[in-house]
Structures are given as structure tokens and as C-alpha cells.
Amino acid sequence: MYYDVHTHAFHPKIADKVLEQLHGHYGIEIVGNGRTDDLLQRATRAGIDRVIVHTAATTPDQVIPANNWSLELAASDERIITFGTMHPDYKDPEKEFERLERHGIKGLKFHPDFQGFFMDEPKFYRLLEMVQGRFVVMFHVGDKLPPEKNPSCPIKLRKILENFPKLTCIAAHMGGYCHWQWASEQLAGYNVYMDTSSAIPFMDKQVLREIMNKHPRERILFGSDYPLFDPGQTMKDLQQALNLKDSELEVHLSAAEQLFAEL
């Protein structure tokens, strides 16, 4: 079974607005329309069997609507796996975690930069106490600010991993978008998964090789970050950048099986 572990699909009412915001933030030309049918068509063309779709509540009052959308998507097609979301300022996270569990949701996505908190804040640590050993957690990591000023970074994530040893997590964007040197120093070889989304075309090739040499290949998951990038093209970029044989590429495409087996 082949997985794209990092995708996004938006409700048709907001898809165009979200894509405009993403383009403005990252300056990247969007490849898709951000809707489920387009995502699944692209995944099928790339030979991918399952896509994991993420959302992140940027305010506490978005938690329920965002999770309702995740539940709707998960029920709409067997090829779609969804992660839920939570905000550190939401009043009753345990009740919402129980609802997600009842509906078979096995993961959560946190995007500190968009959600407006720092990864090392005590209120976020309180959430992680509730989450570890219970959900797989996908972290957006990194951005253009240096680690000390950025809400998320490999250094902060390494401290989380040390404080929450039962946490199963994915560090998106090869451990930290624009923070790859710190990802190599802090996360490579450590007990964490990474995904390939929004990373390979932008990385210094020496740092990429450092990470790949330090980190177990079966803990580097294929992710495209659709609709920012096309799954098929991302697969080609990964294979070419690392000169992977087809059998080596398959390791990254199928590694999510082990990820879910950990729960």
C-alpha cells in the first residue's frame, strides 16, 4: 500500500480563498484546486493508494468545524485518511479527542505558525500529555524565521520528543522547512518520522544527504503537500534527488504502514 502522508483538501466554499492565502504566504504557484476530486485523481495517476488529509484550526472556535470536515472526508472515500486538529486554547480538548477516537481518527495535525502558539509553551505541553500514546501527531516544523523566533523549529521539537517519549510524531518538510541544518543536527537519527513534503526542491543537497545518511529510510515518509505540489511530480523529484531505485522509493511510499502499527 502506497501513501501520500501530507495532503490538504478544502471545502469547496473556502478552497479558493485558502489557496490564495497559501500562495501569498509561500510564494509558490499552486498546482491543484485544493478539492478532493482533484487530489484523488492526481494520487491515482501517481500510483498512490491512500492519502492522508490534514487540517489545522487557527482559532479555538474552528476546532469543531475543522474536525467535522475531517470526519466527512474520511467517510466519503476509503482512499482518504484524515487527521483531526486541536487548538491549545480550546476549552475541552478531552471531549473532542474522545469524539475523534470514536470515529476512528488516529492522528492530529498541529501547525504552530498558523495556529498562533509556540511549540514549547506550557499550554501546548498540557495537550501533548493527553495525546501521547493515543494519536499520531503531524507537526508543521520550520519557516523563514530563525529557530529562536519561529513558533516551530527542530530544536523545540527535539525537546518535545525528550519530554514525551510515548509520542509518535511526524516532523513535516524533512524535519523543518528552511530549518534543514537544524533538522540534521537535532532530529536525524532520533525517534521521529519525517515526511518529504515541501522540502526536496529547496534543500541544500549536502544537508539532504546528511539527513538521509543519519535517519532510517523507513522513517522518511512520502508526502507531497498537495495542493502546493503534485504527488506524481514530488515522487519524481524525490527519486531523482536521491538517485533512488524503484525498490528504494517504495520504502518511503509504504512506510506509513509501520507508523499506524505503532498505535
Secondary structure, 3 states (H helix, E strand, C coil): CCEEEEECCCCCCCHHHHHHHHHHHHCCCCCCCCCHHHHHHHHHHCCCCEEEECCCCCCHHHHHHHHHHHHHHHHHCCCEEECEECCCCCCCHHHHHHHHHHCCCCEEEECHHHHCCCCCCHHHHHHHHHHCCCCEEEECCECCCCCCCCCCCHHHHHHHHHHCCCCEEEECCCCCECCHHHHHHHCCCCCCEEECCCCHHHCCHHHHHHHHHHCCHHHEECCCCECCCCHHHHHHHHHHHHCCCHHHHHHHHHCHHHHHHCC
